[in-house]
């Protein structure tokens, strides 16, 4: 099965082609970009297809990082995947950004914590146990305060690999011999993790794919505050 993975959840725009039958990444392109993802993600997809001699019709499954992450970035990536899935009449799936980050580091046998910046002292995070091939959730994906996350990891009592765009600050501010930080090549989002995580997800149709923010968008907050007279 040829899987196209896309991640537009953060500063990186990334696409990858994964041959799951032979367990080979045929192509991967990740750009840390200041441009909007709508400008770069489809050219990246077209480029990796052209470089590998594949066409859109060769794709069997399309996977997107569906959140948490940048509101705009997530909408762009999910919309692109929905459009391609519908046009090609192939299945798609959404993959948690946190889970995809952990799958970028799946060879690490032990505890992996994916941590992404949310706002102020809050982070999106999830803690997993890796056997080198698959992940087991040790908690739910949610918004933690950084102190709460540090306490949870400490109570777990195991050496923990940190990844995600919040990992470097967390590692520096909560220095502990229990913490290992993922190398730069595997620390931030890329579509390879999306492809690997997709194999453990339910394949769905384009109209079923949605974004998962883990927190309310600003418009929803403003609406609630207006109703409450705040």
N, C-alpha and C positions, 0 to 999 in steps of 0.2 A: 504494500500500500504506500502510495506517495502522499505525504502530508505536507501541506503548506502551513507554516506557522507565522503569525504576525503579532508583534508586541509594540504598542504605541502608548503604553501606560505611564511613561516617565520621560526623561530627557532623551532617551535613546529611541530611535526608530529602527525596527529590526524585522527581518524576514528570513526564513530558513526553509529549505526543502529536505525532508527526511524520508529515506527509504526504510520503512519499518521492517520489511521482510528481511533485509540484509543488514539492518542496524547501521546504516551509513548516512551521515549528513552529506548530501550531494552539494549543497551550497548554503552559505549563511552570510548575511551582510547586516552589520549593525553600525549605525551612525549616531554619535552624540551630537545633536543638532540644535541650533537656535531657531531654525525654521519651523513653521507649523507642520505637523505630521501629514496634513492633507497635501502638502507640496512634495513630500519625499517618499511616502510609503509605497505608493503604486509604482513609481519609477524604480524603486528598489526591487519590488516583486518582478517587474518586467525584465530587469537586468539579470537577476539570478536565473530566471527561466531561459533567457537568451544565452547566457554563458554555459548552461548545462545542456542546451539542445532540447529542452522540454517545452511543452506548450501548456496552456491552461487546461486543455482537454485531458492531459495526462494526470491531473490532480484527482485524488480519490477522497480527500478530506481536507477541510480548511479549519484551522484552529486560531482563536484570538484570545489574547489576555483580556479578560472581561472585568478586571478590577480586583483590588482597589487601585487607585492611581489618579492621574490628572483627568478631571472631568472631560475636558475637550479632547484630550488625546484618546481616551477610552472610546468616546463616541465616534471619533474618526476611524479607529481600528475596527470596531464592531460593525460600523456601517459598511466599511469596505468588504469585510468578510461576508456580511449578509448579502450584499450585492453580488459578489462572486459566487457564493453558494447558490443563490437563486438562478443566476444566469447559466451556470454550469450544470445545474440540477444535481449537485453533490451535497452530502451531509456536511455539517459543520459542528463545532463545539466551542464552548467558552471554558477558559481555564483561569483559575485564580492566579493573579499576578504573584501572590506570596508563594503559592505552590510551585509555580514555574521557576521562581528564584531558587527554591530549594532543589528542584530537579536539575538546575544548572550545576549543583554541587552534590549530585546523587552518589558519586563515588565515595564520599565521606561516610564512613560507617560510624554512626553515633547520632547525637542530637544536633539538629540544624534549626536555627532561628532566622526567619525572614523578617526583616524590620524595615519599614518604609516611613518616610516623614509624612506626617499628617498636618498638624498645625501646632504652634507653640511647643509645649512639652508632651504632645500626644504623638503616637506612632501607630500605624497599622502593623500588626504583627501576627505571626503564628509560629508555633514550635512543633517540630516534627522529629520523629525517630527514623533514621535511614539504615537499611540493611545493605546498602550499596546498590540496590535494584529498585526498591519501592519505598514509599513513605507511609508512616503511621502518624496521624494527628495526635499530639499530646495536649492540645487545647483547641478551642474554636478560633477561627479567624475573627479578630475584633480590633477595636481601638483601645490601646493601653496608654496609661501615662508611662513615661519612661521608667519611673521608679517602680511602678507595678510590674512592668516587664522584667526589670532587673531582679525583683524579689521572686517572681515566678521561676526564673531560670536558676536562681540560687537555691530555691527549695527543691528543684528537680535534682540538684546535686550532681550533674554530669557535665563533662567538658562539652562546650557548645560552640559550633561554627556559626558565625554571624554573616549574613549576606543582605543585600538590599541597599538602597541609597541612604538609609539611616544607620547603616552598620558602622561606618567609620567614626561618626560622632559618638555613638553608643559605646563602641570599643574604647575610645579615648576617655570618655567621661566616667565610665564604670570599669576601670581597669581591674581585671581579675585574672588569676592564672587559669580560671575555668574557660576563658574566652579565647577563641581563635577567630581571626577575621579572614574571610574568603579573599583570594587574590584578586587583583583588579580585573582580570579577564573573566571572572565568574561572579563578580560582586553585584553588578547592575543587571537590569533586565536584558535578556536577549531571546530571540525566537526559538533557539534550540531547546530551552527549558519548556517553552509552550508546546513544542512538538512532542517531547517526551511525556509531559504531563497529560497530553491529549489522549494517550493510549489507555489511561485509567478513567476517562470520562465517558459519559453517555453521548452518543452521536445524535444530533438533533437536526431539525430543518431550519432554514433561514429565518422563518417568522418566529421561531421559538428562542432565538438568541437574543439575550438582553445584557445590559451592563449591570454590574454589581458594585455599587460605590462604597458600601459599608458605613457611609454617613450621608446625611441629607445634603442635597445640593443647595446653593445659596438661594435660589428661587423658592424652594420649598420652605427654607428657614424664614425668608422674608414673608411668605404667605402666612405661615403659622403665627409669626409675631404680629402681623396685621390683624389676624382674627382675634388674638388675645389682647389687642390694644396696647402692645408694647411700643 
